[in-house]
């Protein structure tokens, strides 16, 4: 028997995205958001309310970065999600994060998080709160690359948000091969 929860935003896994931008004075700002997804081969969609300092920064600078939160930085990643840059302008430093300016977009990359999507703003709809960004580059530290030179999730250790229980979860081990295993049923 199934239990009905009604209309809820329950979907697994929900990524824990760290969205970084610069304010008008060049001060880095980072927020935590689970409301985002890849929306095209070179595009990311984020659902962010206009009141966030990060959104104001992105609209002004037309650029942002997105990093995956990881197991090693759960506390810092959660902190920047519960403290507003509108009230705590130095929250990036308080979280213990350091940043480096992207060479491709006018936005900071979080040094402690080893994978970053560098994005240009495509559009923002205040009514739907949908922000679209063009992914111009994905950069990754060598420490998370496998022998084949690709990003290895078992080295990245990304976390997911559990909206039902309000927890963060480590992503598990490989259980299959995409676009291959299903061929057994053909």
N, C-alpha and C positions, 0 to 999 in steps of 0.2 A: 504494500500500500504506500502511496505517495503522500507527503505532507505539502499543502499549498502555502506559499509564503506571500502570494499576491505579487504585484508589480514591484520588483526590487532590482537594483543594479548588480545582480549576482552573476558573475562570469569568471571562469577560471581558465588559465591564470590571468591576473591583471598585473601588468608590469608596474614596477616602481620606477618612474621616470624622474630624473633630476634635470630640471629645465633651468638653464643659466643665461643671464643677459647682463648687459651693462646699463647703469642708469645714466642720466645726463652728465654727471660728474665723472664718469668712468669707473664708478664703484661696482664691483661684481655683486650680483644677486642670484640666488639659487632657490628654487622652490621644488617641492616634492609633489608629484601628481600621478595618479593611477588611471586617469581618464585620457588615454591616448592609444593610438594604434597606427600601423602602417596603412596608408590609404591608397597608395599607388606604388609603382616600382621605384619612384624617387621622391615620394611624398609622405609626410607624417601628419596626422590629424591629432590635435590636442583640444580638449574641452576645458577651457579656463575662463572663469568669470573676470569681467573687466576691472574689478576692484583690486586685483592682485598687482603689486608693484612690478612683478615680472612681466605681466601683460602690457602695462604702460611702457616699460622699457623696450619691449620687443616692437611695439607699435612705433616708437620713436626711432629706434635704431635699425629696424627692418631685418633683424638677425637674432639667432639664438642657438644654443647647443642643447643636446639631449644626451645624457649619460644614463646608463643602467645602474641603479643602486645595487650594491653587492653585500654579501654577508659580513665582510670585514668592517663595513661602515654603516651598519643599521642605525646606530644611535645618532650619528651625525645626519644621516639622510632623513630620519624621522624628525629630528630637531628643526631642520629647515622647512619642514612641512607644517609644523605646529606653531612656528613663530613667523610673524609677518614682517617683511622687509619695510613695510610702511611704518612700523613701530620700532623695529630693531635694524637699523641700516647696516650694522656690521655683523649680521648673523652668519655670513659665510666664514668670517674669521673666528667667531665664537664657536662654530661647529668644528673648527680645526681644519677646514678646507683651505687649499691654496689653489690659485688659478693661473693659467697661462692663456694669453690672447690667441685665438684661432688665427691662422695665417690666411684663411679663406673667407671668413665672415666676421663681422664686428660683434663678437661675443666671446666670453671666456670659456675655457675648458677646465674642468675640475681635475687637478693633477692626481688626486687620490683614486679617482674612478677610471679604470683603464680602457673603457670603450666610450667613444663619443660620436654622435651624429652632429655634423656641422650644417646648420640650416639657414636658409633665407626665407623671410616671411613672404608667403604668397597672398594670403588673405586672412581677415578676421571678421567674423559675423557676430556682433554683440548680442543679437537676439538668441541665436542658437549656442553662443559661446564657443563656436568652432574656429580654431586657428589652424590654418594649413601652412606647412613649411616645406620648401623644396630641400631635399637632402643633397647637399653639394659634395659631401665627403663623409666617409666613416673612417675614423682613425682608432687604432688599437695599440696598446703597449705590447711589446714583444713577449712579455711575461704571460700573456693569455693566448698566445698563438700555439697551435699544435704543430706537429712535425710537418704537416702539409702546408703550413703558412697561413691557415685560416683560423678564425676565432674559435676557440675551444670553450664551450660553455662550462665544462668541468674545471677550467682554470679561471674563468670569469667569475663564477659563483654568484650569478644574478639572483635576486630575490623577487618574489611575487607578493602582491597584496591580497589578503583574504578578506573581502568585504563583509562576509557573514559574521566572522568572529573578531574582526578588526585586529588581525595579526599579520606578520610577515612570514613567508614560507621560503625555505631554500628549495630551489628547483632540483628535481630528481635526476636519476641516471637515465641513460639512453635505453629505450624500450623497443625501438624499431627503426626502420629505414623508410623515410618518406619517398613516395613515388616508386617504390620497389616492392614492399611487402604485400600490398594489395594485388599485385600482378599474379600472385599465387591463386587467386580466385577467378581469374579470367578463364 
